Amino acid sequence: MKAIHVLSAVIGGAIAGAAVGLLFAPEKGSDTRSKIADILRQKGISLKKGKMEELVEEIEDQINETL
């Protein structure tokens, strides 16, 4: 296979994937981030840099417990 064919297949796949993602996305990204931030605020979690690492570790622990 020629390199140009591989390159065009990769670029075509990326464009198709982006188009499908945009068409089937349930909400705008900013809306989703806003909802996540609201839920975390209700639970008393602030998104400061130091707290973010703790939050990630807590989420990892909860995921590992459920698996």
Legacy VTK file of the C-alpha trace (Angstrom):
# vtk DataFile Version 3.0
C-alpha trace
ASCII
DATASET POLYDATA
POINTS 67 float
0.000 0.000 0.000
1.285 3.436 -0.837
1.951 5.908 1.935
-0.458 8.409 0.387
-3.281 5.861 0.634
-2.558 5.208 4.301
-2.372 8.926 5.024
-5.613 9.657 3.206
-7.348 6.788 5.050
-6.205 8.153 8.425
-7.294 11.697 7.595
-10.613 10.480 6.184
-11.245 8.382 9.296
-10.468 11.314 11.584
-12.848 13.583 9.675
-15.609 10.949 9.682
-15.125 10.317 13.411
-15.296 14.011 14.224
-18.442 14.440 12.131
-20.186 11.492 13.792
-19.139 12.759 17.224
-20.605 16.180 16.522
-23.836 14.762 15.150
-24.480 12.345 18.002
-23.158 14.318 20.986
-25.947 14.552 23.574
-25.055 18.073 24.751
-22.515 20.806 24.274
-19.272 20.233 26.160
-19.675 23.459 28.127
-23.124 22.317 29.311
-21.741 18.957 30.419
-18.820 20.570 32.271
-21.226 22.978 33.953
-23.442 20.115 35.147
-20.441 18.230 36.518
-19.220 21.334 38.358
-22.706 21.936 39.825
-22.955 18.357 41.098
-19.503 18.597 42.670
-20.373 21.924 44.332
-23.528 20.377 45.792
-21.374 17.653 47.311
-19.022 20.271 48.751
-16.138 19.556 46.409
-14.261 22.546 45.037
-12.179 22.215 41.898
-8.951 23.780 43.105
-5.692 22.357 41.797
-4.720 20.634 45.057
-8.185 19.190 45.509
-8.318 17.889 41.950
-5.706 15.204 42.642
-7.644 14.068 45.711
-10.828 13.933 43.660
-9.155 11.832 40.967
-7.859 9.398 43.580
-11.297 9.164 45.206
-12.941 8.454 41.860
-10.318 5.806 41.060
-10.956 4.117 44.414
-14.708 4.068 43.843
-14.276 2.644 40.338
-11.951 -0.052 41.606
-14.425 -0.994 44.358
-17.258 -1.418 41.854
-15.160 -3.500 39.466
LINES 1 68
67 0 1 2 3 4 5 6 7 8 9 10 11 12 13 14 15 16 17 18 19 20 21 22 23 24 25 26 27 28 29 30 31 32 33 34 35 36 37 38 39 40 41 42 43 44 45 46 47 48 49 50 51 52 53 54 55 56 57 58 59 60 61 62 63 64 65 66
